[in-house]
Amino acid sequence: MIAKDMIFINPTILRSLNKSKLRKKILFFLYKIHPQGVYLSELSRWVNSDPSNVLGCLKGMGTRYNGNYSLIEMGLVECIDEAGMKIYVITKYGKNIVEYLKDYDSIDRW
């Protein structure tokens, strides 16, 4: 029997989040403040990281943060342009990933 609420979790996404504590921290913070979004500068303050590193996690940046594994490219976060200001918000798929990771972590601690 397959659960009705079962979602597909791309292993590449899990690997990407497990390889970068900052990506995971950003995603969990956006989950916590959902449905609100946040500006880059505010997000970088909340996760205690340089804005360029946070932007790299969100969009990709050269060789350090591969764009294919960025939170936006993987569909976990979206960028909304409001009057010329970019606001970052977690997507529904991003919320599902965080909930999966939270459930997985609670099972792992048994």
C-alpha positions as CSV (number, residue, x, y, z in Angstrom):
1,M,0.0,0.0,0.0
2,I,1.4,3.4,-1.0
3,A,0.9,6.4,1.3
4,K,-1.4,9.0,-0.2
5,D,0.9,11.9,0.8
6,M,4.1,10.2,-0.4
7,I,6.4,12.5,-2.5
8,F,9.4,11.8,-4.6
9,I,12.6,12.8,-2.9
10,N,15.4,13.3,-5.5
11,P,18.6,11.7,-4.0
12,T,20.6,14.5,-5.6
13,I,18.8,17.1,-3.5
14,L,19.5,15.1,-0.3
15,R,23.1,14.8,-1.2
16,S,23.4,18.5,-2.0
17,L,21.8,19.4,1.4
18,N,24.0,17.0,3.3
19,K,27.2,18.4,1.6
20,S,26.4,22.0,2.6
21,K,25.4,22.9,6.1
22,L,24.7,26.4,4.8
23,R,22.2,25.2,2.2
24,K,20.4,23.2,4.8
25,K,20.4,26.1,7.3
26,I,18.9,28.5,4.7
27,L,16.2,26.0,3.8
28,F,15.3,25.3,7.4
29,F,15.1,29.0,8.2
30,L,12.9,29.7,5.2
31,Y,10.7,26.8,6.4
32,K,10.5,28.4,9.8
33,I,9.3,31.8,8.6
34,H,7.0,30.4,5.9
35,P,4.7,31.8,4.3
36,Q,6.8,35.0,4.6
37,G,9.9,35.6,2.6
38,V,13.1,37.4,3.3
39,Y,15.6,39.7,1.6
40,L,19.2,38.4,1.0
41,S,20.7,40.7,3.6
42,E,18.3,39.7,6.3
43,L,18.6,36.0,5.4
44,S,22.4,36.2,5.7
45,R,22.1,37.8,9.1
46,W,19.8,35.1,10.4
47,V,22.0,32.2,9.1
48,N,25.3,34.0,10.2
49,S,26.9,33.9,6.8
50,D,28.3,36.4,4.3
51,P,25.7,37.5,1.7
52,S,27.8,36.2,-1.2
53,N,27.9,32.7,0.3
54,V,24.1,32.8,0.9
55,L,23.6,34.0,-2.7
56,G,25.8,31.2,-3.9
57,C,23.6,28.6,-2.0
58,L,20.5,30.2,-3.4
59,K,21.5,30.8,-7.1
60,G,24.9,29.2,-7.6
61,M,28.2,31.1,-8.0
62,G,31.1,30.0,-10.2
63,T,32.9,26.8,-9.2
64,R,32.3,27.2,-5.4
65,Y,28.5,26.8,-5.6
66,N,27.4,24.8,-8.6
67,G,24.3,26.4,-10.0
68,N,22.8,23.0,-10.7
69,Y,22.7,22.3,-7.0
70,S,21.5,25.7,-5.9
71,L,18.3,25.9,-3.8
72,I,16.5,27.7,-6.6
73,E,17.6,25.4,-9.4
74,M,16.5,22.4,-7.4
75,G,13.1,23.9,-6.9
76,L,13.3,24.3,-3.1
77,V,13.3,28.1,-3.0
78,E,11.9,30.7,-5.3
79,C,12.9,34.3,-5.8
80,I,10.0,36.8,-6.0
81,D,10.7,40.3,-7.4
82,E,8.7,42.9,-5.5
83,A,9.2,46.5,-6.7
84,G,12.8,45.7,-7.6
85,M,13.6,43.9,-4.4
86,K,14.2,40.2,-4.4
87,I,12.5,38.1,-1.7
88,Y,13.4,34.5,-1.2
89,V,10.6,32.1,-0.2
90,I,10.5,28.3,0.3
91,T,8.5,26.4,-2.2
92,K,5.9,23.7,-1.5
93,Y,8.5,21.1,-2.6
94,G,11.1,22.7,-0.3
95,K,8.7,22.4,2.6
96,N,8.1,18.7,1.8
97,I,11.9,18.2,1.8
98,V,12.3,19.9,5.2
99,E,9.5,17.8,6.7
100,Y,11.1,14.6,5.3
101,L,14.4,15.6,6.8
102,K,12.9,16.4,10.1
103,D,11.1,13.0,10.2
104,Y,14.2,11.2,9.0
105,D,16.3,12.9,11.8
106,S,13.8,11.9,14.4
107,I,13.9,8.2,13.3
108,D,17.7,8.4,13.1
109,R,17.9,9.4,16.8
110,W,16.1,6.3,18.0
